[in-house]
Amino acid sequence: MTPGSNIPLSAPRVTVDVAAPVRLDVSGLLLTGDGKVRSDDDFIFYNQPAGPGVTYRSGGGAAPDAIVVDTTALPPGIEKIVVTASPDAQGQTFQGVEPTATLRNADDNSVLATFTPPQLGTETALVVVEIYLRGGVWKARAVGQGYANGLAGIATDFGVTVEEPAAPAQPVAPPAPTTQPPATAPAPPMPQTPPAPAVAPATGKINLDKGRVSLQKNQTVSLMKGGRPLLSQVKMGLGWEPAYRGKDIDLDASVIAYGPQRNHIDSCYFGKLSIVNGAIKHSGDNLTGEGGGDDEVIVVDLGRLPQDVTGLVFTVNSFSGQKFTEVAKAYCRLLDAATGEELVRFDLTNAEPQTGVMMAKLIRQFSGEWDMTAMGDFVKARTVRNMVKPAAQAL
């Protein structure tokens, strides 16, 4: 499976085990239709291994930990089971230790699907997969959403009341001493408070509530405001200038649309200014890079995108063969199309002598929200056609 893809469950009882080269703590959360637990009892982990319809199973270090879900035994009102994982060792991240979730029929142990979240960095916890009810049918979806503050961050995001963890990888800390009052309300995973404009933390995600976000390479921002997805038109502006007062440089900005299996759906560029029934439109070609403001703009109507479009990769290519070492001040920025407000900005600070660069990607999450991740990955590709394969691999 790939991020965002889903399958119907062919068995009422399933097991999700999560394996990695390091020992992992695996947990499960029972969620209602509003995406929250009913109480702390709905957080299933090694210290609370059983709940209605959901069981934690330890691998004892010799086998992966697992969450077993019996969809026939889930209480009324429970519409989703989220399976999470975090490295057991204190301070351990997922850098270089990609986990793989295996979904099995719990009765005969046959494999139904596997999922390895791509391109993990310094995340300390992941929402790996979810088992969810849709139209009376139970399904499984690959997620791979990372958190910077361990399983405690995930737990509080879904409404579990926990104290500040003693170590990032521990899901729950011991009860607070009497001199420290307990937490009284759930809180979302919070990065360090950034200055304005907000700067994305080295790991994890932030949303747009704090204003404009400045991203660095591989950082991610959730396109959420006030707890709701930003389902409106956005503009991706891309700009550049010739380096060192050099000659005009002709770069081409494009966006490539992909489906849940990383399948190429269509590409929007100067030769095809509108795709997916007009939900994505291109402003046209800029031949010089001269002048202020964005050189090329791509408008995306997130609310009108077909459900089979789950990923967008924004690219810039040099058809004339000039390298990005001849380009200065290349950037991309996401704007609210209705107000013109700049929401997210990514400045490309390091250039390589290549003819193509993947600037950013938008990924539709399991919750319906969209995430923007800064990329800045260079490839040898003079046209968008040659970007389709490397961009798919980068999703």
C-alpha positions as CSV (number, residue, x, y, z in Angstrom):
1,M,0.0,0.0,0.0
2,T,1.0,3.6,-0.5
3,P,0.1,6.6,1.7
4,G,-3.6,7.3,1.4
5,S,-4.5,4.1,-0.3
6,N,-7.2,1.8,1.2
7,I,-8.6,-1.7,0.9
8,P,-11.8,-3.3,2.2
9,L,-11.3,-5.8,5.0
10,S,-11.9,-9.4,3.9
11,A,-12.0,-10.6,7.5
12,P,-13.8,-9.3,10.5
13,R,-10.8,-9.9,12.8
14,V,-7.5,-8.5,11.7
15,T,-4.0,-8.1,13.2
16,V,-1.7,-5.1,12.4
17,D,1.9,-5.8,13.4
18,V,4.6,-3.2,12.9
19,A,8.2,-4.4,12.4
20,A,11.4,-2.4,12.2
21,P,15.2,-3.0,12.7
22,V,14.7,-1.6,16.3
23,R,12.2,-2.5,19.0
24,L,8.9,-0.6,18.6
25,D,6.1,0.3,20.9
26,V,2.8,-0.2,19.1
27,S,-0.5,1.2,20.3
28,G,-4.1,1.5,19.2
29,L,-6.8,4.2,19.7
30,L,-10.5,3.7,19.4
31,L,-12.0,6.8,17.9
32,T,-15.6,8.1,17.4
33,G,-16.9,9.9,14.4
34,D,-15.3,13.2,15.6
35,G,-11.9,11.6,15.6
36,K,-11.5,11.5,19.4
37,V,-11.4,8.8,22.0
38,R,-14.4,8.6,24.4
39,S,-12.0,8.4,27.4
40,D,-8.5,7.4,28.3
41,D,-9.7,3.8,28.3
42,D,-9.7,3.9,24.5
43,F,-5.9,4.1,24.4
44,I,-4.7,0.5,24.1
45,F,-1.0,-0.1,24.7
46,Y,1.4,-2.2,26.7
47,N,0.2,-0.8,30.1
48,Q,-3.5,-1.1,29.1
49,P,-3.5,-4.0,26.7
50,A,-7.2,-4.6,26.2
51,G,-10.3,-2.7,25.3
52,P,-13.6,-3.4,23.6
53,G,-12.8,-5.1,20.3
54,V,-9.1,-4.0,20.4
55,T,-6.2,-5.8,22.0
56,Y,-2.5,-5.1,22.3
57,R,-0.2,-8.1,21.7
58,S,3.5,-7.9,22.7
59,G,6.1,-9.6,20.5
60,G,8.4,-10.0,23.5
61,G,11.3,-8.5,21.5
62,A,11.4,-11.6,19.3
63,A,8.4,-10.6,17.1
64,P,6.7,-7.3,16.3
65,D,4.2,-5.9,18.7
66,A,0.7,-5.9,17.2
67,I,-2.8,-4.5,17.6
68,V,-5.7,-7.0,17.1
69,V,-9.0,-5.5,16.0
70,D,-12.3,-7.5,16.1
71,T,-14.7,-5.3,14.1
72,T,-17.7,-7.3,15.3
73,A,-16.9,-6.5,19.0
74,L,-16.3,-2.8,18.6
75,P,-18.8,-0.6,20.6
76,P,-21.5,1.4,18.8
77,G,-20.1,4.8,17.9
78,I,-16.5,3.7,17.3
79,E,-15.8,4.3,13.7
80,K,-12.0,4.2,13.5
81,I,-9.0,2.3,15.1
82,V,-5.7,4.1,14.7
83,V,-2.6,2.0,14.9
84,T,0.6,3.9,16.0
85,A,4.2,3.1,16.5
86,S,7.2,4.6,18.2
87,P,10.8,3.4,18.8
88,D,11.2,1.9,22.2
89,A,14.7,3.4,22.9
90,Q,14.8,6.8,24.4
91,G,15.5,9.5,21.8
92,Q,15.4,7.0,18.9
93,T,13.9,8.3,15.7
94,F,12.7,6.6,12.5
95,Q,15.7,7.9,10.6
96,G,17.1,4.9,8.8
97,V,14.8,2.4,10.5
98,E,11.7,2.3,8.3
99,P,8.9,0.4,9.9
100,T,6.6,-2.0,7.9
101,A,3.0,-2.6,8.9
102,T,1.5,-6.0,8.0
103,L,-2.2,-6.4,8.0
104,R,-3.3,-10.0,8.5
105,N,-6.4,-12.1,8.9
106,A,-6.3,-12.7,12.6
107,D,-7.9,-16.1,12.3
108,D,-5.5,-17.7,9.7
109,N,-2.6,-15.2,9.8
110,S,-2.8,-14.7,6.0
111,V,-1.4,-11.4,4.8
112,L,-3.9,-8.9,3.5
113,A,-1.6,-6.0,2.9
114,T,1.7,-4.4,3.8
115,F,2.7,-0.7,4.1
116,T,6.1,0.9,4.6
117,P,5.9,4.7,5.1
118,P,8.3,6.4,2.7
119,Q,11.0,8.9,3.4
120,L,10.9,9.1,7.2
121,G,13.2,11.5,8.9
122,T,13.5,12.4,12.6
123,E,10.0,11.6,13.6
124,T,9.6,9.9,16.9
125,A,6.2,8.5,16.4
126,L,3.9,7.5,13.5
127,V,0.2,7.0,12.8
128,V,0.9,4.0,10.7
129,V,-2.5,2.6,9.5
130,E,-6.1,3.0,10.4
131,I,-9.1,0.6,10.4
132,Y,-12.2,2.6,9.7
133,L,-15.9,2.2,8.9
134,R,-17.2,3.8,5.7
135,G,-20.7,3.1,4.3
136,G,-21.2,0.1,6.5
137,V,-17.9,-1.5,5.3
138,W,-14.7,-1.8,7.4
139,K,-11.6,-0.8,5.5
140,A,-7.9,-0.3,6.1
141,R,-6.0,2.8,5.0
142,A,-2.2,3.4,4.9
143,V,-1.4,6.7,6.7
144,G,2.3,7.2,7.7
145,Q,1.8,10.5,9.4
146,G,4.8,11.5,11.6
147,Y,4.9,13.2,15.0
148,A,7.9,14.9,16.6
149,N,6.9,14.3,20.2
150,G,6.4,10.6,20.6
151,L,3.3,8.6,21.2
152,A,2.2,11.1,23.9
153,G,1.8,13.6,21.1
154,I,-0.4,11.3,19.1
155,A,-2.4,10.4,22.2
156,T,-3.2,14.0,23.1
157,D,-4.0,14.8,19.5
158,F,-6.8,12.2,19.6
159,G,-8.1,13.3,23.0
160,V,-6.2,11.2,25.5
161,T,-5.2,13.1,28.7
162,V,-1.5,12.4,29.4
163,E,1.2,14.1,31.3
164,E,4.4,15.3,29.7
165,P,6.3,12.2,28.8
166,A,9.6,11.4,30.5
167,A,11.1,10.4,27.2
168,P,9.9,11.2,23.6
169,A,9.3,7.5,22.7
170,Q,7.2,6.6,25.8
171,P,3.4,6.9,25.2
172,V,2.5,7.7,28.7
173,A,4.5,9.0,31.7
174,P,3.9,8.0,35.3
175,P,1.3,9.9,37.3
176,A,2.3,13.5,38.1
177,P,3.6,14.2,41.6
178,T,1.1,16.0,44.0
179,T,2.9,19.3,43.5
180,Q,2.1,19.2,39.8
181,P,-1.6,19.3,38.7
182,P,-2.7,16.8,36.1
183,A,-3.6,17.9,32.6
184,T,-7.2,18.9,32.4
185,A,-7.8,19.0,28.7
186,P,-6.3,17.3,25.6
187,A,-3.9,19.3,23.6
188,P,-2.6,18.8,20.0
189,P,1.1,18.1,19.5
190,M,2.7,21.4,19.9
191,P,6.1,22.4,18.4
192,Q,8.2,25.1,20.0
193,T,6.4,28.4,19.7
194,P,7.9,30.0,16.5
195,P,8.3,33.7,15.7
196,A,6.3,35.3,13.0
197,P,6.4,34.1,10.3
198,A,6.1,30.7,11.8
199,V,9.0,28.4,11.2
200,A,8.2,24.7,10.9
201,P,9.9,22.5,13.5
202,A,12.7,20.2,12.5
203,T,10.2,17.3,12.7
204,G,6.5,16.8,12.9
205,K,3.9,19.2,11.5
206,I,2.3,22.5,12.3
207,N,-0.9,24.0,10.9
208,L,-1.7,27.5,9.6
209,D,-3.2,28.9,12.8
210,K,-0.1,30.8,13.7
211,G,0.1,32.6,10.4
212,R,2.5,32.3,7.5
213,V,4.9,29.3,7.7
214,S,8.5,29.3,6.4
215,L,9.6,25.8,5.6
216,Q,13.0,24.3,5.3
217,K,13.8,21.2,3.2
218,N,11.8,18.1,4.2
219,Q,9.6,20.0,6.6
220,T,5.8,19.7,6.5
221,V,2.9,21.9,7.2
222,S,-0.7,20.8,7.5
223,L,-3.1,23.0,5.5
224,M,-5.5,23.4,8.4
225,K,-7.0,26.5,9.9
226,G,-9.1,26.5,13.0
227,G,-9.0,22.7,13.1
228,R,-10.6,22.4,9.6
229,P,-9.0,21.5,6.3
230,L,-8.4,24.4,3.9
231,L,-10.8,23.2,1.2
232,S,-10.6,26.2,-1.0
233,Q,-8.6,27.5,-4.0
234,V,-4.8,27.9,-3.4
235,K,-2.1,29.2,-5.6
236,M,1.4,27.8,-5.9
237,G,3.6,30.6,-7.0
238,L,7.1,29.7,-8.2
239,G,9.8,32.3,-8.9
240,W,13.5,32.6,-9.8
241,E,16.0,35.1,-11.1
242,P,19.2,34.6,-13.2
243,A,22.2,34.2,-10.9
244,Y,24.8,36.9,-10.7
245,R,23.1,39.2,-13.2
246,G,23.5,36.6,-15.8
247,K,21.5,36.0,-18.9
248,D,17.8,35.4,-19.0
249,I,16.9,31.9,-17.9
250,D,13.8,30.0,-19.1
251,L,12.5,27.7,-16.5
252,D,9.2,25.8,-16.6
253,A,7.0,25.2,-13.5
254,S,4.7,22.3,-13.6
255,V,2.6,20.1,-11.2
256,I,2.2,16.4,-11.6
257,A,-1.0,14.7,-10.2
258,Y,-0.9,11.2,-8.8
259,G,-3.3,8.6,-7.5
260,P,-3.2,6.5,-4.3
261,Q,-0.9,3.9,-5.9
262,R,1.5,6.6,-7.1
263,N,0.0,6.2,-10.5
264,H,0.5,9.2,-12.8
265,I,-2.9,10.9,-13.5
266,D,-1.9,14.0,-15.5
267,S,0.6,16.8,-15.6
268,C,-0.1,20.6,-15.8
269,Y,2.5,22.7,-17.5
270,F,2.9,25.5,-20.1
271,G,1.8,23.0,-22.9
272,K,-1.3,21.9,-20.9
273,L,-2.7,24.7,-18.9
274,S,-5.7,22.9,-17.3
275,I,-6.1,19.4,-16.0
276,V,-8.5,17.3,-13.9
277,N,-11.6,19.1,-15.2
278,G,-10.1,22.5,-14.5
279,A,-9.3,21.9,-10.8
280,I,-5.7,22.6,-11.6
281,K,-4.7,25.5,-13.9
282,H,-1.4,27.0,-15.0
283,S,-0.7,30.7,-15.6
284,G,1.4,30.2,-18.7
285,D,5.1,30.2,-19.5
286,N,7.6,32.9,-18.3
287,L,10.6,32.9,-20.7
288,T,13.1,35.1,-18.7
289,G,12.6,35.0,-14.9
290,E,12.8,38.8,-14.9
291,G,10.5,41.0,-13.0
292,G,9.1,41.0,-9.5
293,G,6.7,38.5,-8.0
294,D,6.0,35.0,-9.0
295,D,7.2,33.9,-12.4
296,E,4.6,31.2,-12.9
297,V,1.5,30.4,-10.9
298,I,-0.4,27.2,-10.6
299,V,-4.0,27.4,-9.2
300,V,-5.3,24.3,-7.4
301,D,-8.9,24.0,-6.3
302,L,-8.5,21.5,-3.4
303,G,-12.2,21.2,-3.0
304,R,-12.8,20.2,-6.6
305,L,-10.0,17.7,-6.9
306,P,-11.2,14.2,-7.7
307,Q,-10.9,11.7,-4.8
308,D,-8.4,9.7,-6.9
309,V,-6.0,12.6,-6.8
310,T,-4.1,12.0,-3.6
311,G,-0.7,13.6,-4.4
312,L,0.7,16.7,-6.2
313,V,4.3,17.3,-6.9
314,F,5.4,20.8,-8.0
315,T,8.5,20.8,-10.2
316,V,10.7,23.3,-12.1
317,N,12.7,22.3,-15.2
318,S,15.2,24.0,-17.4
319,F,14.3,23.0,-20.9
320,S,17.2,25.0,-22.4
321,G,19.7,23.0,-20.4
322,Q,20.8,25.7,-18.0
323,K,21.7,24.3,-14.5
324,F,20.2,25.5,-11.3
325,T,23.6,26.8,-10.3
326,E,22.8,29.6,-12.8
327,V,19.6,30.4,-10.9
328,A,19.2,32.8,-7.9
329,K,16.4,33.2,-5.4
330,A,14.3,30.2,-6.5
331,Y,11.3,29.7,-4.3
332,C,7.8,28.4,-4.1
333,R,5.0,29.8,-2.0
334,L,1.4,28.8,-1.4
335,L,-1.2,31.5,-1.3
336,D,-4.9,31.6,-0.5
337,A,-6.4,32.3,-3.9
338,A,-9.3,34.2,-2.5
339,T,-7.4,36.7,-0.4
340,G,-3.9,36.6,-1.9
341,E,-2.5,35.8,1.6
342,E,0.8,34.0,1.6
343,L,0.4,30.8,3.7
344,V,3.6,28.8,3.2
345,R,7.0,29.7,1.7
346,F,10.0,27.6,0.8
347,D,13.2,29.2,-0.4
348,L,15.6,27.0,-2.3
349,T,18.9,27.8,-0.6
350,N,21.2,25.2,-2.1
351,A,21.5,24.7,-5.9
352,E,22.9,21.7,-7.7
353,P,24.2,21.5,-11.4
354,Q,21.0,19.8,-12.6
355,T,18.2,20.7,-14.9
356,G,15.2,19.7,-12.8
357,V,14.1,20.2,-9.2
358,M,11.1,18.9,-7.2
359,M,10.1,22.0,-5.1
360,A,7.2,20.7,-3.0
361,K,4.5,18.2,-2.7
362,L,0.9,18.3,-1.5
363,I,-0.4,15.0,0.0
364,R,-4.0,14.3,0.8
365,Q,-4.1,12.7,4.3
366,F,-6.5,10.0,5.6
367,S,-8.4,12.7,7.5
368,G,-9.1,14.7,4.3
369,E,-6.6,17.4,5.1
370,W,-3.7,18.3,2.8
371,D,-0.1,18.5,3.8
372,M,2.6,20.5,2.1
373,T,6.2,19.3,2.3
374,A,9.2,21.2,1.1
375,M,11.4,19.0,-1.1
376,G,14.3,20.8,-3.0
377,D,15.4,17.6,-4.6
378,F,17.4,17.9,-7.8
379,V,17.2,15.5,-10.8
380,K,18.5,15.3,-14.3
381,A,15.3,16.2,-16.2
382,R,14.7,19.0,-18.7
383,T,11.0,18.4,-19.1
384,V,8.1,17.5,-16.8
385,R,7.7,14.2,-18.7
386,N,11.1,13.1,-17.3
387,M,10.0,14.2,-13.8
388,V,7.0,11.8,-13.5
389,K,9.0,8.8,-12.4
390,P,11.3,10.4,-9.8
391,A,8.4,12.5,-8.4
392,A,6.3,9.3,-8.0
393,Q,9.2,7.7,-6.0
394,A,9.4,10.8,-3.8
395,L,5.7,10.6,-2.7
